[in-house]
Structure formats: structure tokens, C-alpha cells
């Protein structure tokens, strides 16, 4: 286990603790698959969070000295990442998606979908973005895709659906955080089951898609996430097959499905 007392006594600057955290993470063989590409990035992110500093802090500030209480707070957070193997966003309570911050906890997956890039490009060239009036985010989880779609299409009505009441509670907090209550509607639904007669110009979904073999081999960090939001049968396509079979009944003429 990390020696917090030694770190508090011997380390002084932001840079010192970023280096120490990176070394801890490397030695513990942590997995970095929740928005951070490396031990260095994750250590820097957690150090800055513990100090209430912005994640884009200029490098010139990394050599400032910390107070004793700040050193203790930083060391404790880095040590917790090693001890509990919690993904960094669960430790900070926040993740970023499509350039927007979202609250996350263990009721939802940590946002990390490449769909963010499609949203930022307003799903062009597959749709005429000026004609998109209704969007559905199926399996919305934290609501990050629904909120990001609402931000990208300010004139569109967006539905976010999920089977999990716990996930929808997190999504509701994020809708409120981004003041999207007038644009984003949340619906508890097992895929399309509670969306009778609803049709959309864009249906977008990041559903559970992990197959049984990969589920059994997931690193510890992923086991803190809701397993029902990951597991999708032997080949990972249980929900995708249903979505593909039913989506046409919920698409407007010329509408698209993005899964």
C-alpha cells in the first residue's frame, strides 16, 4: 500500500505528486480505460481535482508548493485510487463527454463513447442537421449522450430512455445541471417498450455490448460499473439485435440509427 506519510513529508509541489501518483499507478498495474489514456494523465487529473484546480492548468503552475493539508488530501486521493481500484471519475464524481462535464457515480457507466465525435459533427453527412427535430438516446445511462445531443441540436426535442431507475436519477441530475429540462425528456423503458408510436429523426444508442468471454476477463476497474450496463450475452449482441429489429418502427422517413 502507498506510504502516505512519506509522501506528505517528502513531496512538495504539484509536479512531485503527479510523478508520485504515476509511479504508484504503474507499480500497481492499474487499468486506465475510463477517459484517461495513461497513468500520467490520470495522476495529473486526480492531483488537480484534489487541489480544486482546473484540468487545463498551465504547466507553469506545476512547481508551486503545497500546504501540509493539501499534500495530505492529494496523497490520500491517489492512494485510494490504488487501494480501491475505482475509476478516477467515480473518485471525483465527474466525467467529461463531448466537451461537457457530467456527474457520475456507480449507478452509471463512466462516459467514454466515440459517439461524442458524431454528436459534435451533428451526425453529418448522414442527416441534414437543420432538419433534425426529434432525437432518442436509447440506454441513456448518465444522460451524457442525450444532453450532448440537446446542446448540438438546440431546436430539437430529445428523449433519453433507460430501463434503470438508478441510471435515470443520475441522468435527471445531469439534465438539471445543464438546464436542459425544457428540451430533454427522460423515460423509463426497456428499449422501445414504453415508446409506443414515437418516431425520431435520429436514434442513437450505446447499449450493453460486452460478450461473456470479455466480461469474465474485465479488469477490476470495470467491475465497479453496473454490470447490467455492460453484459450483453454470449456474443455481446443481445440488445443490439432487438434494437435493429425494432428501430425502423420508430424512425421518421430518412431517419438514422446510430449504435
SEDRENLUM-689910 format. One record per residue (C-alpha): residue number from 1; residue in one letter; x, y, z. Coordinates in steps of 0.001 Angstrom, whole numbers. Layout:
BEGIN
<bavo=NUM	nukol=A	px=X	py=Y	pz=Z>
...
end
This chain:
BEGIN
<bavo=1	nukol=X	px=0	py=0	pz=0>
<bavo=2	nukol=X	px=1188	py=3552	pz=-696>
<bavo=3	nukol=X	px=3078	py=5252	pz=2149>
<bavo=4	nukol=X	px=1010	py=8423	pz=2558>
<bavo=5	nukol=X	px=3061	py=9752	pz=5457>
<bavo=6	nukol=X	px=6299	py=9530	pz=3498>
<bavo=7	nukol=X	px=4722	py=11363	pz=552>
<bavo=8	nukol=X	px=3285	py=14105	pz=2773>
<bavo=9	nukol=X	px=6659	py=14597	pz=4439>
<bavo=10	nukol=X	px=8970	py=14440	pz=1409>
<bavo=11	nukol=X	px=6972	py=15789	pz=-1549>
<bavo=12	nukol=X	px=6269	py=19466	pz=-2029>
<bavo=13	nukol=X	px=4929	py=20540	pz=-5435>
<bavo=14	nukol=X	px=2102	py=19681	pz=-7801>
<bavo=15	nukol=X	px=4677	py=18112	pz=-10109>
<bavo=16	nukol=X	px=6075	py=15998	pz=-7252>
<bavo=17	nukol=X	px=2677	py=14473	pz=-6601>
<bavo=18	nukol=X	px=1887	py=13895	pz=-10269>
<bavo=19	nukol=X	px=5152	py=11964	pz=-10568>
<bavo=20	nukol=X	px=4459	py=10041	pz=-7334>
<bavo=21	nukol=X	px=947	py=9180	pz=-8469>
<bavo=22	nukol=X	px=2158	py=7985	pz=-11853>
<bavo=23	nukol=X	px=4725	py=5744	pz=-10171>
<bavo=24	nukol=X	px=2082	py=4344	pz=-7803>
<bavo=25	nukol=X	px=-283	py=3588	pz=-10663>
<bavo=26	nukol=X	px=2425	py=1921	pz=-12722>
<bavo=27	nukol=X	px=3608	py=-202	pz=-9799>
<bavo=28	nukol=X	px=36	py=-1288	pz=-9020>
<bavo=29	nukol=X	px=-624	py=-2096	pz=-12716>
<bavo=30	nukol=X	px=-3827	py=-72	pz=-12749>
<bavo=31	nukol=X	px=-6057	py=-96	pz=-15806>
<bavo=32	nukol=X	px=-6767	py=3257	pz=-17435>
<bavo=33	nukol=X	px=-9857	py=2795	pz=-19593>
<bavo=34	nukol=X	px=-12251	py=5413	pz=-18272>
<bavo=35	nukol=X	px=-11327	py=8545	pz=-20153>
<bavo=36	nukol=X	px=-7629	py=8681	pz=-19232>
<bavo=37	nukol=X	px=-5102	py=7263	pz=-21716>
<bavo=38	nukol=X	px=-2223	py=6764	pz=-19265>
<bavo=39	nukol=X	px=-1052	py=6705	pz=-15657>
<bavo=40	nukol=X	px=452	py=10169	pz=-16127>
<bavo=41	nukol=X	px=-2803	py=11732	pz=-17341>
<bavo=42	nukol=X	px=-4820	py=10117	pz=-14578>
<bavo=43	nukol=X	px=-2367	py=11142	pz=-11869>
<bavo=44	nukol=X	px=-2408	py=14748	pz=-13103>
<bavo=45	nukol=X	px=-6209	py=14752	pz=-13251>
<bavo=46	nukol=X	px=-6590	py=13463	pz=-9687>
<bavo=47	nukol=X	px=-3924	py=15769	pz=-8241>
<bavo=48	nukol=X	px=-5560	py=18826	pz=-9814>
<bavo=49	nukol=X	px=-9004	py=17727	pz=-8655>
<bavo=50	nukol=X	px=-7826	py=17293	pz=-5073>
<bavo=51	nukol=X	px=-6427	py=20842	pz=-5191>
<bavo=52	nukol=X	px=-9615	py=22320	pz=-6720>
<bavo=53	nukol=X	px=-7631	py=23383	pz=-9779>
<bavo=54	nukol=X	px=-8839	py=23241	pz=-13412>
<bavo=55	nukol=X	px=-7812	py=20218	pz=-15507>
<bavo=56	nukol=X	px=-6249	py=22521	pz=-18111>
<bavo=57	nukol=X	px=-3966	py=24273	pz=-15611>
<bavo=58	nukol=X	px=-898	py=25728	pz=-17325>
<bavo=59	nukol=X	px=2301	py=23778	pz=-16784>
<bavo=60	nukol=X	px=3953	py=26808	pz=-15177>
<bavo=61	nukol=X	px=1839	py=26223	pz=-12046>
<bavo=62	nukol=X	px=3073	py=22654	pz=-11533>
<bavo=63	nukol=X	px=6079	py=23800	pz=-9482>
<bavo=64	nukol=X	px=4103	py=25692	pz=-6843>
<bavo=65	nukol=X	px=4446	py=24339	pz=-3299>
<bavo=66	nukol=X	px=1515	py=22829	pz=-1429>
<bavo=67	nukol=X	px=456	py=23268	pz=2163>
<bavo=68	nukol=X	px=635	py=20323	pz=4558>
<bavo=69	nukol=X	px=-3138	py=19778	pz=4435>
<bavo=70	nukol=X	px=-3127	py=19948	pz=633>
<bavo=71	nukol=X	px=-352	py=17368	pz=449>
<bavo=72	nukol=X	px=-2324	py=15054	pz=2705>
<bavo=73	nukol=X	px=-5505	py=15437	pz=621>
<bavo=74	nukol=X	px=-3669	py=14750	pz=-2632>
<bavo=75	nukol=X	px=-1802	py=11736	pz=-1267>
<bavo=76	nukol=X	px=-4988	py=10259	pz=198>
<bavo=77	nukol=X	px=-6853	py=10501	pz=-3114>
<bavo=78	nukol=X	px=-4018	py=8933	pz=-5098>
<bavo=79	nukol=X	px=-3685	py=6151	pz=-2539>
<bavo=80	nukol=X	px=-7415	py=5489	pz=-2703>
<bavo=81	nukol=X	px=-7194	py=5010	pz=-6475>
<bavo=82	nukol=X	px=-4641	py=2232	pz=-5875>
<bavo=83	nukol=X	px=-6355	py=690	pz=-2850>
<bavo=84	nukol=X	px=-9906	py=526	pz=-4201>
<bavo=85	nukol=X	px=-9246	py=309	pz=-7959>
<bavo=86	nukol=X	px=-12128	py=2726	pz=-8519>
<bavo=87	nukol=X	px=-12128	py=4504	pz=-11898>
<bavo=88	nukol=X	px=-10951	py=8089	pz=-11464>
<bavo=89	nukol=X	px=-14342	py=9628	pz=-12423>
<bavo=90	nukol=X	px=-16009	py=7740	pz=-9561>
<bavo=91	nukol=X	px=-13452	py=9248	pz=-7190>
<bavo=92	nukol=X	px=-14085	py=12789	pz=-8439>
<bavo=93	nukol=X	px=-17801	py=12368	pz=-9186>
<bavo=94	nukol=X	px=-17331	py=13882	pz=-12622>
<bavo=95	nukol=X	px=-16575	py=12850	pz=-16198>
<bavo=96	nukol=X	px=-16368	py=14802	pz=-19436>
<bavo=97	nukol=X	px=-18181	py=13907	pz=-22651>
<bavo=98	nukol=X	px=-18369	py=15942	pz=-25873>
<bavo=99	nukol=X	px=-16701	py=18817	pz=-24058>
<bavo=100	nukol=X	px=-19303	py=18891	pz=-21263>
<bavo=101	nukol=X	px=-18967	py=17866	pz=-17594>
<bavo=102	nukol=X	px=-21317	py=15236	pz=-16151>
<bavo=103	nukol=X	px=-21945	py=13876	pz=-12684>
<bavo=104	nukol=X	px=-21217	py=10146	pz=-12488>
<bavo=105	nukol=X	px=-21286	py=7540	pz=-9753>
<bavo=106	nukol=X	px=-21515	py=3762	pz=-9574>
<bavo=107	nukol=X	px=-25136	py=3768	pz=-10746>
<bavo=108	nukol=X	px=-23971	py=4502	pz=-14313>
<bavo=109	nukol=X	px=-21128	py=3750	pz=-16692>
<bavo=110	nukol=X	px=-18344	py=6274	pz=-16982>
<bavo=111	nukol=X	px=-18944	py=8126	pz=-20307>
<bavo=112	nukol=X	px=-16377	py=7144	pz=-22922>
<bavo=113	nukol=X	px=-18239	py=6542	pz=-26174>
<bavo=114	nukol=X	px=-16762	py=7610	pz=-29542>
<bavo=115	nukol=X	px=-20312	py=8689	pz=-30377>
<bavo=116	nukol=X	px=-19252	py=12041	pz=-28896>
<bavo=117	nukol=X	px=-17421	py=12892	pz=-32108>
<bavo=118	nukol=X	px=-20510	py=12097	pz=-34197>
<bavo=119	nukol=X	px=-22614	py=14374	pz=-32000>
<bavo=120	nukol=X	px=-20117	py=17218	pz=-32265>
<bavo=121	nukol=X	px=-20352	py=16836	pz=-36065>
<bavo=122	nukol=X	px=-24179	py=16850	pz=-35773>
<bavo=123	nukol=X	px=-24317	py=13398	pz=-37412>
<bavo=124	nukol=X	px=-23407	py=14892	pz=-40774>
<bavo=125	nukol=X	px=-23226	py=13837	pz=-43577>
<bavo=126	nukol=X	px=-25789	py=11145	pz=-42704>
<bavo=127	nukol=X	px=-28516	py=13657	pz=-41868>
<bavo=128	nukol=X	px=-29350	py=17221	pz=-42746>
<bavo=129	nukol=X	px=-28755	py=18650	pz=-39289>
<bavo=130	nukol=X	px=-31036	py=21616	pz=-39956>
<bavo=131	nukol=X	px=-33999	py=19228	pz=-40305>
<bavo=132	nukol=X	px=-33493	py=17189	pz=-37130>
<bavo=133	nukol=X	px=-36472	py=17770	pz=-34835>
<bavo=134	nukol=X	px=-36559	py=14689	pz=-32581>
<bavo=135	nukol=X	px=-33726	py=12575	pz=-31156>
<bavo=136	nukol=X	px=-33829	py=9431	pz=-28985>
<bavo=137	nukol=X	px=-30925	py=8335	pz=-26788>
<bavo=138	nukol=X	px=-31661	py=4685	pz=-26064>
<bavo=139	nukol=X	px=-29953	py=3270	pz=-22911>
<bavo=140	nukol=X	px=-29114	py=6792	pz=-21800>
<bavo=141	nukol=X	px=-27335	py=5912	pz=-18537>
<bavo=142	nukol=X	px=-25858	py=9150	pz=-17159>
<bavo=143	nukol=X	px=-27712	py=11104	pz=-19830>
<bavo=144	nukol=X	px=-24473	py=12294	pz=-21411>
<bavo=145	nukol=X	px=-25473	py=11436	pz=-24981>
<bavo=146	nukol=X	px=-28945	py=12947	pz=-24574>
<bavo=147	nukol=X	px=-27609	py=16190	pz=-23094>
<bavo=148	nukol=X	px=-24813	py=16431	pz=-25670>
<bavo=149	nukol=X	px=-27380	py=15931	pz=-28458>
<bavo=150	nukol=X	px=-29538	py=18668	pz=-26981>
<bavo=151	nukol=X	px=-26545	py=21006	pz=-26903>
<bavo=152	nukol=X	px=-25669	py=20180	pz=-30518>
<bavo=153	nukol=X	px=-29298	py=20483	pz=-31692>
<bavo=154	nukol=X	px=-30798	py=23304	pz=-29591>
<bavo=155	nukol=X	px=-34041	py=23284	pz=-31577>
<bavo=156	nukol=X	px=-34622	py=19516	pz=-31294>
<bavo=157	nukol=X	px=-36623	py=17631	pz=-28676>
<bavo=158	nukol=X	px=-34558	py=14849	pz=-27099>
<bavo=159	nukol=X	px=-35783	py=11740	pz=-25291>
<bavo=160	nukol=X	px=-33426	py=9731	pz=-23087>
<bavo=161	nukol=X	px=-34628	py=6270	pz=-22091>
<bavo=162	nukol=X	px=-33232	py=3607	pz=-19791>
<bavo=163	nukol=X	px=-34518	py=528	pz=-18013>
<bavo=164	nukol=X	px=-32694	py=1501	pz=-14813>
<bavo=165	nukol=X	px=-34383	py=3894	pz=-12380>
<bavo=166	nukol=X	px=-30990	py=4446	pz=-10722>
<bavo=167	nukol=X	px=-29440	py=5499	pz=-14017>
<bavo=168	nukol=X	px=-32349	py=7823	pz=-14761>
<bavo=169	nukol=X	px=-31838	py=9541	pz=-11402>
<bavo=170	nukol=X	px=-28261	py=10363	pz=-12425>
<bavo=171	nukol=X	px=-29448	py=11434	pz=-15884>
<bavo=172	nukol=X	px=-32024	py=13754	pz=-14287>
<bavo=173	nukol=X	px=-29285	py=15401	pz=-12235>
<bavo=174	nukol=X	px=-27273	py=15988	pz=-15399>
<bavo=175	nukol=X	px=-30249	py=17352	pz=-17318>
<bavo=176	nukol=X	px=-30798	py=19809	pz=-14472>
<bavo=177	nukol=X	px=-27091	py=20650	pz=-14283>
<bavo=178	nukol=X	px=-27101	py=21718	pz=-17922>
<bavo=179	nukol=X	px=-30513	py=23437	pz=-17735>
<bavo=180	nukol=X	px=-31972	py=21125	pz=-20369>
<bavo=181	nukol=X	px=-35240	py=20303	pz=-18615>
<bavo=182	nukol=X	px=-37275	py=22043	pz=-21283>
<bavo=183	nukol=X	px=-35596	py=20107	pz=-24063>
<bavo=184	nukol=X	px=-34729	py=16649	pz=-22690>
<bavo=185	nukol=X	px=-37391	py=14196	pz=-21514>
<bavo=186	nukol=X	px=-36378	py=11077	pz=-19573>
<bavo=187	nukol=X	px=-38396	py=7857	pz=-19914>
<bavo=188	nukol=X	px=-38046	py=4570	pz=-18046>
<bavo=189	nukol=X	px=-38276	py=1946	pz=-20764>
<bavo=190	nukol=X	px=-36903	py=-1476	pz=-21652>
<bavo=191	nukol=X	px=-35553	py=-390	pz=-25044>
<bavo=192	nukol=X	px=-38622	py=658	pz=-27103>
<bavo=193	nukol=X	px=-41264	py=-920	pz=-24826>
<bavo=194	nukol=X	px=-42617	py=2375	pz=-23412>
<bavo=195	nukol=X	px=-42134	py=4419	pz=-26576>
<bavo=196	nukol=X	px=-45263	py=3325	pz=-28423>
<bavo=197	nukol=X	px=-45899	py=5393	pz=-31544>
<bavo=198	nukol=X	px=-42877	py=7641	pz=-31003>
<bavo=199	nukol=X	px=-40754	py=8417	pz=-34067>
<bavo=200	nukol=X	px=-37408	py=10170	pz=-34350>
<bavo=201	nukol=X	px=-35064	py=11665	pz=-36913>
<bavo=202	nukol=X	px=-32090	py=10217	pz=-35041>
<bavo=203	nukol=X	px=-31972	py=7236	pz=-32703>
<bavo=204	nukol=X	px=-28605	py=6934	pz=-31016>
<bavo=205	nukol=X	px=-27606	py=4215	pz=-28577>
<bavo=206	nukol=X	px=-24564	py=2973	pz=-26705>
<bavo=207	nukol=X	px=-26160	py=-203	pz=-25312>
<bavo=208	nukol=X	px=-24551	py=-3031	pz=-23318>
<bavo=209	nukol=X	px=-22277	py=-4854	pz=-25777>
<bavo=210	nukol=X	px=-19675	py=-6874	pz=-23835>
<bavo=211	nukol=X	px=-19645	py=-10602	pz=-24623>
<bavo=212	nukol=X	px=-19379	py=-13330	pz=-21992>
<bavo=213	nukol=X	px=-15679	py=-14071	pz=-22542>
<bavo=214	nukol=X	px=-14691	py=-10416	pz=-22212>
<bavo=215	nukol=X	px=-16967	py=-9926	pz=-19175>
<bavo=216	nukol=X	px=-15088	py=-12709	pz=-17383>
<bavo=217	nukol=X	px=-11762	py=-11020	pz=-18163>
<bavo=218	nukol=X	px=-12608	py=-7414	pz=-17269>
<bavo=219	nukol=X	px=-10010	py=-5546	pz=-15160>
<bavo=220	nukol=X	px=-11083	py=-4670	pz=-11574>
<bavo=221	nukol=X	px=-11883	py=-1052	pz=-12514>
<bavo=222	nukol=X	px=-14724	py=-2173	pz=-14777>
<bavo=223	nukol=X	px=-16260	py=-4337	pz=-12051>
<bavo=224	nukol=X	px=-17240	py=-1221	pz=-10139>
<bavo=225	nukol=X	px=-19549	py=-249	pz=-13006>
<bavo=226	nukol=X	px=-23141	py=-1590	pz=-13198>
<bavo=227	nukol=X	px=-22701	py=-4965	pz=-14838>
<bavo=228	nukol=X	px=-26129	py=-4795	pz=-16459>
<bavo=229	nukol=X	px=-24893	py=-1811	pz=-18484>
<bavo=230	nukol=X	px=-22017	py=-3910	pz=-19870>
<bavo=231	nukol=X	px=-23054	py=-7555	pz=-20273>
<bavo=232	nukol=X	px=-24977	py=-8477	pz=-23428>
<bavo=233	nukol=X	px=-24975	py=-12257	pz=-23712>
<bavo=234	nukol=X	px=-22596	py=-14736	pz=-25228>
<bavo=235	nukol=X	px=-21634	py=-12609	pz=-28242>
<bavo=236	nukol=X	px=-22429	py=-9159	pz=-26857>
<bavo=237	nukol=X	px=-25282	py=-8551	pz=-29297>
<bavo=238	nukol=X	px=-28392	py=-9465	pz=-27306>
<bavo=239	nukol=X	px=-29699	py=-5902	pz=-27115>
<bavo=240	nukol=X	px=-28341	py=-4826	pz=-30489>
<bavo=241	nukol=X	px=-30426	py=-7497	pz=-32228>
<bavo=242	nukol=X	px=-33596	py=-6149	pz=-30594>
<bavo=243	nukol=X	px=-32694	py=-2554	pz=-31440>
<bavo=244	nukol=X	px=-32062	py=-3464	pz=-35087>
<bavo=245	nukol=X	px=-35334	py=-5382	pz=-35338>
<bavo=246	nukol=X	px=-37482	py=-2607	pz=-33841>
<bavo=247	nukol=X	px=-35782	py=679	pz=-34766>
<bavo=248	nukol=X	px=-37487	py=1055	pz=-38143>
<bavo=249	nukol=X	px=-40852	py=1352	pz=-36377>
<bavo=250	nukol=X	px=-39527	py=4412	pz=-34530>
<bavo=251	nukol=X	px=-37698	py=6261	pz=-37296>
<bavo=252	nukol=X	px=-39059	py=9100	pz=-39384>
<bavo=253	nukol=X	px=-38619	py=8775	pz=-43173>
<bavo=254	nukol=X	px=-34935	py=9376	pz=-43828>
<bavo=255	nukol=X	px=-34109	py=8976	pz=-40143>
<bavo=256	nukol=X	px=-30952	py=7178	pz=-38979>
<bavo=257	nukol=X	px=-29966	py=4720	pz=-36282>
<bavo=258	nukol=X	px=-26517	py=5103	pz=-34685>
<bavo=259	nukol=X	px=-25443	py=2213	pz=-32440>
end
